Amino acid sequence: MALTSIDIDRDELKQAKQLAGTTSNRETVDLALRTLIAVRRQPAAVERIISRRFEPSQIDAPTVSPPAQSPAPSENGAA
């Protein structure tokens, strides 16, 4: 990993730390870089998914239904 010295606006860094829930400057900057990379790569990933072509055996593959979910309990504790 490279050691880099940069000037960062203290107020923006403080706000970013609060929004991200990070405790160190390094953690905050690392998260910001990873997030930027992921966001910028998303359109390309979506395009790859959209343009994918499937073989007939993949299209006709059996599907699996998710298990039935029980109803969520009500807020007052009554079922």
Rosetta constraint file for C-alpha pairs under 8 A:
AtomPair CA 8 CA 12 HARMONIC 7.71 0.50
AtomPair CA 8 CA 13 HARMONIC 6.91 0.50
AtomPair CA 9 CA 13 HARMONIC 6.18 0.50
AtomPair CA 10 CA 14 HARMONIC 6.05 0.50
AtomPair CA 11 CA 15 HARMONIC 6.17 0.50
AtomPair CA 12 CA 16 HARMONIC 6.02 0.50
AtomPair CA 13 CA 17 HARMONIC 6.10 0.50
AtomPair CA 13 CA 25 HARMONIC 7.35 0.50
AtomPair CA 13 CA 28 HARMONIC 7.74 0.50
AtomPair CA 14 CA 18 HARMONIC 6.34 0.50
AtomPair CA 15 CA 19 HARMONIC 6.17 0.50
AtomPair CA 16 CA 20 HARMONIC 5.93 0.50
AtomPair CA 16 CA 28 HARMONIC 6.93 0.50
AtomPair CA 17 CA 21 HARMONIC 5.65 0.50
AtomPair CA 17 CA 22 HARMONIC 5.04 0.50
AtomPair CA 17 CA 23 HARMONIC 6.55 0.50
AtomPair CA 17 CA 24 HARMONIC 7.61 0.50
AtomPair CA 17 CA 25 HARMONIC 7.50 0.50
AtomPair CA 17 CA 28 HARMONIC 5.84 0.50
AtomPair CA 18 CA 22 HARMONIC 6.83 0.50
AtomPair CA 20 CA 28 HARMONIC 7.13 0.50
AtomPair CA 22 CA 27 HARMONIC 6.26 0.50
AtomPair CA 22 CA 28 HARMONIC 5.81 0.50
AtomPair CA 23 CA 27 HARMONIC 7.05 0.50
AtomPair CA 23 CA 28 HARMONIC 7.50 0.50
AtomPair CA 24 CA 28 HARMONIC 6.27 0.50
AtomPair CA 25 CA 29 HARMONIC 6.18 0.50
AtomPair CA 26 CA 30 HARMONIC 6.03 0.50
AtomPair CA 27 CA 31 HARMONIC 6.10 0.50
AtomPair CA 28 CA 32 HARMONIC 6.13 0.50
AtomPair CA 29 CA 33 HARMONIC 6.17 0.50
AtomPair CA 30 CA 34 HARMONIC 6.22 0.50
AtomPair CA 31 CA 35 HARMONIC 5.98 0.50
AtomPair CA 32 CA 36 HARMONIC 6.13 0.50
AtomPair CA 33 CA 37 HARMONIC 6.23 0.50
AtomPair CA 34 CA 38 HARMONIC 6.17 0.50
AtomPair CA 35 CA 39 HARMONIC 6.07 0.50
AtomPair CA 36 CA 40 HARMONIC 6.12 0.50
AtomPair CA 37 CA 41 HARMONIC 6.14 0.50
AtomPair CA 38 CA 42 HARMONIC 6.19 0.50
AtomPair CA 39 CA 43 HARMONIC 7.93 0.50
AtomPair CA 41 CA 45 HARMONIC 6.38 0.50
AtomPair CA 42 CA 46 HARMONIC 6.14 0.50
AtomPair CA 43 CA 47 HARMONIC 6.18 0.50
AtomPair CA 44 CA 48 HARMONIC 6.27 0.50
AtomPair CA 45 CA 49 HARMONIC 6.32 0.50
AtomPair CA 46 CA 50 HARMONIC 6.15 0.50
AtomPair CA 47 CA 51 HARMONIC 6.06 0.50
AtomPair CA 48 CA 52 HARMONIC 6.15 0.50
AtomPair CA 54 CA 58 HARMONIC 6.05 0.50
AtomPair CA 54 CA 59 HARMONIC 6.54 0.50
AtomPair CA 55 CA 59 HARMONIC 6.56 0.50
AtomPair CA 56 CA 60 HARMONIC 6.11 0.50
AtomPair CA 57 CA 61 HARMONIC 6.02 0.50
AtomPair CA 73 CA 77 HARMONIC 6.50 0.50
AtomPair CA 73 CA 78 HARMONIC 6.85 0.50
AtomPair CA 73 CA 79 HARMONIC 5.44 0.50
AtomPair CA 74 CA 78 HARMONIC 5.88 0.50
AtomPair CA 74 CA 79 HARMONIC 6.15 0.50
